[in-house]
Each structure stands twice: as C-alpha cells, then as structure tokens.
Amino acid sequence: MTREREGELYVILLCLLESWFPILSLFAIPLVGALHAYTAIVAIATVVLLALLLRRRAMASLVLPEAQRDLLLTSFSITLLFLLVFLGLQYTTAGNMAVIIFLQLLFAYLYFNVFGKQKMTAGHSWGALLMGMGALVMLLPEHFDLNRGDLLILAAAAIAPVANRYQQRARRHVPSVTILTYRNLVALPFLALAAWAFEPLPVADAVREALPYLVAVALLIYVAAKLLWVEALHRISITKMSALTAVMPLFTLLFAYFVLEEIPTPRQLAGIVPILIGGYLITRPVAGERGL
C-alpha cells in the first residue's frame, strides 16, 4: 500500500468516527451546555493522551526544541479558530456554520495549489471540486443570510488550512500524540475560562447523565479520530484531505437515520452523487504511482 493510499484510508476512518460527533453531542450538550461539554471532552482526551505519552516514555517530546515553534503555532491557530467559531455562533446558525467552515477546502486549494508549490492533477482537482460541491449541497440550510457571525466563521475557515500546515510540519519532529497533547494543554485553560464566563455551572445529575456521551466523544473523536487526522496530514496534501472530509456528512446522515430516525431530504440525497464521483476521481492513483 502506498503512503498516499494510507493517508486516504486514515481520512475515511476518521470521517466514520467524527460523523458521530453531532449525534452524540445532541445527547450531551443540552444537559451541560456547549462550552462545558467541550471543556470536559478536551480534558478527558488530554488525560488519555498524557497516559499514552507516559506509556511510550515520550513525555520529553513535549519540550523538544526543534518542534516548539510549530507546536506553539498549531496551538495558537487552532485555539483562535475555535474562538472565532464560538463567537460566530452567537450571531449565526449551525447550518450556516457547517457550510462556511467547509470552505476551508477552497482556502486550502488557493494557499497550496494556486499560490503555493503543491500541484494537483486535473483529475484530482475535478474530484476535489465535485466533493466540495456535494458537501455544500448536503449542508446548505433552507435559509442562508450572511451576517457578522458568518464573517467570523469565514475567518476560521481561512485559518484551518494554516493550522493543518503547522500540524503537518510539527509531525516531522514529534509523534501525533505529542501534537494533540500539546495543543490540548494550551487550549484547556482558555476553554475552561470561557465555560465559566459564559455558561452556568451544570448540576451533578446532569453531569452524570452526560458523562457516557462525553467520554465517547473524547475517546472516539478527540483521541482516535484526531490521531488519524494528524497521521493523514503526514501522508497526503491538505487540499486532498480537506476534500475527502466531504464524506463526513454522508456518514452522519446514514447514522442519524438509524439512531435518530432522521430521514434525509431529497437535496441531501442528491449531494451524495457528486461526493462519490469526486471521491473516485481524487483517489485515483497518479500515473507511475507504485505500492510500497
């Protein structure tokens, strides 16, 4: 299997895991609040990641000098990204947010393929375009009106490829578990402060009821899926990875149908077609590519 194919497989696996995020969140967030839920999830994930580092005897990698710049820039850009999303959600809808944040595919293509040195074949470019169009068709809400919240989230979408680039660079020096642990340790105090400032403290019964869902999200998404994310970035281009994540809403629709009995709309079903065609095009081997 080629390095490129490994990266593509990692993206599909992480999309399978992350597609459960909105479903599990529907059970947890109403009980404890969005910010408290997010803080708890990151805290649980950080404990698990620290345990992994201890088991691997790799705690020293957190302070490796040659990785510090990229680790700090990763932590700063991702924390800023989520801050902009949180601020933006005060003024816009979740539907608008889902559409706009996916525009990171456009920014990745502009940064790395149009103005940068990374080039894609015509087939891969068409695949990325079709997957992006399919995802936007599936995600676009019935009523879409731009407001200042949307502009904040657009800024977050513009930052996302840069954050991924810093993670990609950091991975050259340290393992993925180090990158996630480092960025969580930096972000956690800000998340806890925001939760304390903007949301009431959840009651004990609500915390106990939400705990299984919080643990599931932490382990499945903020440990397993995020490790796959960094490893995928280490193997494929940011633009291709951004495009392949278009399968995530497809998986969410499938799981929501079985778990929540939510029936997809005709427009959502229509979005599946360009995603599948684009996925075929963007994962076709480049001429001369050989397995390892």
N, C-alpha and C positions, 0 to 999 in steps of 0.2 A: 504493500500500500504506500502511495506517495505521501510526502509531507502535506501537500495541498489537500489530498483526499482526507487525511486525518483531521485537518482543520475543519473541513466541511462537515464531517461526521460529528465533531465536537459541537458545532453550531446547531445541528439538528437535535442533538441530545439536550443541549442547554435550552433550546426553544421548547422542547417537550416538558422540561421541568418548569421553566419560567411561565409557561402558559397556565399553570395552576395558580399563579400569584393573584390575579384578580378574583378567582373563585374562592380561594382560602381567605383572602382579605375581606370578602363580603361577610364572613362569619366573625372575624376578629375586630375589625375597625369600629363597627357600631357599639361594641362592648367597652373598648378602652380609649377610642379616639385614634385618629390617623398618626399623629406625631408620637404619642406614647407607644402605639403599636410598632412604628418604625424604629424607635429608640430601643425597644425591647428586642426586636428581631436582630438588630445590629449587635446589641450586647450579647445575646445568646450565640450568634455566629462568631463573635470575637473570642469568646471563651473556647469554643470548639477549635478555631484556627490556632489559638495560642497553644492548646493541647497538642495539636498536630505538629507545631513547631518544636515543642518540648520533646515529643516522641522522636522526631527526626534529629534532635540535638542541633537545631538550626536557628536558635534564638539570636545568635551573633549576626545572622544575615539582616536583621532589622537595622543594624547600625553599620552595615558595610559602606565604607566611604564612597566608592565609585557609583553606588546606587542611590545615594541620598538625594541628589538633585532631581532625578526622575521620580523617585518615590514622593518627595515633597510636592512636586508639580502635579503628579497624579492625584494626591490627596486634596490639594487646593482646588484643582479644576473640577473634580467630582463633587466636592462639598459645595462649591459655587453653583454647579449645575443643579443639584437638588434644592439649594436655596432658591434659585430662580424659579424652579418648578413649583415649589411650595408657595412662593409669593404670587406666582401667576395663577395658581388655582384659587386664590382668594377672589379673582375677578372673572374667571372663565369657567368653562365646563370640562368635565373629564373627557368628553368626546372630542372637544377641540384640542385638548392637551395630547390625546393619543395620536391625532393626525399630525399636529405640528412637531412633536418630538420625533416622529418618524422621518421628518425632513432632514435628520442627521445624515441620511443616505445621500441627499443632494449635496450637503456641505462636504461630506467625505469625498464625493466624486470631484467637486470643484477643487478642494485643497490638494488632493493627492494625485488625481488623474488629469485634470485640466491644467492646473497651475504647477503641479508637482511633477516628479520624475517617474511616478508609477504609471505604467500604461496597461490598458486592458484591451483584449482583442475585441473586434466588432461584435462577435457572438456573445461574449461576456457582458459587454456594455448593453446590448439589447436585453439580455437576461436580467441585469440589474434594473433596467428601466421597467420591464414588464412586472417584475416582482414588486417594485415600488408602487406602480400604478394599481396593482391588485390589492396591496395592503391599504392604500388610501381609499379605494372603493369600499373595502370592508369596514374601515374605521370611520369614514366621514359621517358625522351626525346629520340628522334631518335639517337642523337649522345651524348655520355656521356664520357667525358675525364676529369680525375681528375687533378686539379691544386691547387695552393696555396689558391685560394678563396674557393674551396671546403673544404679544411682543416680548414679554419676559421669557415665555417658554420657547419662543423662536431663538432667543439669545442662548438658552440652554441647549437647544438642538445644534447651534453653531459651535458650542463648546465641546459637545460629546465626541466628535472625531479627534479633537486635540487631546482630550483626556485619554482616549484609546491609544493615541500615538505615544503618550508618555508611559502608559502601561506596557505597551509593546517594547519600548526602549528599556524600561526597568527590568523586564523579563529576561533580557540578555545577561543581567548580572545576578539576579536572585530568582528563586522559585516563585510560582504563582501564589502559594500560601503566604509567603512573606509580603507580597504586594497587597493582598487583601487584608491581612492583619494590620499592616502599617496604616493603610488608608482608613480602616475602621477605627483604629486607636485615635487618629487625628480627628475624625468626624464625630465620634461619640459624644464628647463634651458639648459640641455645638447642637447636636440633636437633642440631648437631654435638656439643655438650656431653653431651646425653642419649645419643647414639650411642656416644660414647667411654666413658661411665659404665656403660651397661647391656649393651653387646654387645661381643664380641671383634672385633678388627680383622680384616676379611676378607683372605684371601690373594690374591696378584696374579692367579693363574689364574682364580679365581672372579670377580674384578672384571672381567677381560677378557671372560669368558663372559656376564656380566650386563649389560655396557655397552650393547649394542644395545637391550635392553629398557628400560634406564634412560633412554636418550636418547629412545626412542619415547614413553615416558610423559611425560617432561619437555616435549617439543615438542607432542604431541597434547593432553595433559590439562592440564599446568601452564602452558602458554603459550596455545595456541589455545582450548581449552575455557574456561579461566578468563577470557580476554579476552571471550569470548562471554557468560560469566556476568555480568560487570560491566556490559556493554552491555545485556543483557537487563534487569538491575535498573534501568537508567536509563530503561527504556521501559514496564515493567509492574509491577504490585504484587508485593510479596514473597510474599503469600499465593498468588497465582496461579502465581508462579514455583515455589514450593515444591510445589504440587500437580502442575504439569506435569512435574516431575522424576520422577514415578511411572513414566514410560515408560522410565526408565533400566534397571531390572531386566528389563523386557521385551526391550530390545535386547541386554542381557548374555546372557540365555537363548538368544536367537537366534544370537549369535556363538559362544557356548560350544558350541552344538550342532554347528556346522560346524567349529570349530577344535579343540575338546577332545572332541568326540563325546559330550557330556553330554546325556542325554535328559531333557527337562522332566518333572516329576511331574504327575499329574492336577490337584493343587491349584494348582500354578504356572500351568498352562494355564487353570484356572478364573479366576485373578486377572486374566487378560488382558481378559475381557469388561467388568467394571466400569471398568477403565482406559480402554478405547476409548470406552465410553459417556460416561464423565466427561470425557474429552478433547474429545469433540464438544460437550458442554454448556458447558465452561469457555471454549472458543474461539469460541463463537457471538457474533457482533457484538451489542453493545448497541444498542437502538433509537436511530436517529439518528446512529450512527457512520458516518463518511464517510471514504473514502480520501483520501490527500494528493495 
